[in-house]
Amino acid sequence: LIDCSRWVREKDPVLPPGTRIESVVSVLQEFVQEYYDQNPLSHLGFVIMKDGEAEILTQLSSSSKTHKLALQSVLEMVSSEGPKGGGEFSLQNGLEVAGRS
């Protein structure tokens, strides 16, 4: 579950330069690489949450390239919407969508 609400679009004084979502995507890209290095037969999927809704970013897949490209598209989506986009975060909706996938 990836939070793409308006709160992660802000700069955080504790994190490296950039917004919180940029830091999250960077860490997730490293995680994807490590995950498939250690679990080559496993599957992974991502769900993004914004505007109180959740949508599947990537279906369950064993392709690290697919996930990395999708994570890069999150940054593009966030930058195109601007700092005021994104709305609210809904954990319940995210869990329901993830459970159905």
Salt bridges, closest charged atoms under 4 A:
GLU10 OE1 - ARG20 NH1 3.66
ASP12 OD2 - ARG20 NE 3.14
GLU81 OE1 - ARG9 NH2 2.80
GLU81 OE2 - LYS50 NZ 2.40
GLU88 OE2 - ARG6 NH2 2.67
